[in-house]
Amino acid sequence: MIHSQPQIRADKSSRRYDIDWLRVLLFALLIWFHYAVFSLGQLEGEEGTMELFNFPLFVIIGVMHQWRLAALFVISGMGSAFAFRRRTAKKYIQERGIRLGFPLIFATFILFFGIFEPQKAITGLFTVFPGSENMPYGHLWFIYNLLIYSLILTPLFAHVRKNPESRIVRTVRSILRVRYGIGIMFVPSIILAANAIAFKPWGFGEVGMWWEFPRYLLYFMFGYLMISVKEDYFPVLDRIRIPVTILTPIFSLIWYILSESASIPNLMAGGWANEGYAAVSGATVLAAFIQSFHAWFWCLFIFSWASKFLNRPSKWLSYLNEAVYPTYIVHMHLTFFPIAIFGILGAGYYVGLTIGTIFVMLGVMVCFEIIRRATFARTVYGLKGGHEEVAKLYPYNRIENKNIRVLVSIAFHALTFVMTIMLLALLIGAGILGEL
């Protein structure tokens, strides 16, 4: 049973701007990453051939894929830790349900056309690991997993908040206080490796399913626990910055060599036991440790340097942080269309990647500016607040006449409706163009 706790006043001095900045930067990087990956078919040369000119691109994409989502789940866990300090367990679950659940349902049935096949969409929502081809929520699997993780770990969160000197908290502190930062570098990596050894042989890791499901849950939990003892966590980041900076590229090099030279198929992605290979062997154990250390050290690398340079406020940070969720929701609808257009035009991969990424970035920000001014659209597109927040924005804050404000509100809701139709049209158009 989860015991409710009294509301706690938020401590503004405890806000970490570096975490907010990382959230913004990593989601912006996500837009580039998705465009880069889904347009790879436009690279010149024979399919599957890695020309010397394209080699750095494949290395960057491969290495980045090992840690970018892991870091985002850690950041989400950290955000939950800050949120839990001023919310009861019941309130936290309610807010997670609204903040994550409503956009998930809206995307499933509207943005991904689930309304035309409701039974299939509902079945997909309640299917454990439906496979990437049958996910009714598309790229919002991140939100889907995050909602489940939040529900699963709420009892742990409540226990830690209620018992700040519990054995769990003391254990985390002890790990962080190990000399030279060895604890924070090695213990999470070993736990992640154990997860890989136990679960990775049996299923291909695709978009947060199979062995990746417990993996990302661990990252989410690590983020929460580290912020729960932030008085020890942030100082240790300063102590390990240099050794982590030295070791991270070394792990990247070893990871890349091992992944490219492995005789076992899908050694890094998982599922080789289904193809007749031994579930556990020296090669699979080594790969599990290298992959886990590699991903975790990248997380420590970006967190340590962000702590040094990004923990400062900015007039843009609040705005960009608010934009993260809605732009994440709509960005895939804007991504495929320019990929299809540049493919038809034969503009070339890197030209398309540059111009297309700029187009998507500008497009998602235009969508954000529209959504945030439509009171009834904010929740389903992932924004907090309603009428009170909208009233603070231009042009509402310049209009005194109530009737005019109502007309402006109607106009922005109509504009949001048109925007949603256009997003659907872009997705359909990209599919049609892709078949030409």
PyMOL commands that set and color helices and strands:
alter all, ss='L'
color gray80, all
select helices_A, chain A and resi 12-14+17-38+40-42+52-84+89-111+114-116+118-125+132-134+138-162+167-176+179-202+212-228+230-261+272-275+282-309+317-345+349-371+375-377+387-390+396-398+402-434
alter helices_A, ss='H'
color red, helices_A
deselect
rebuild
show_as cartoon
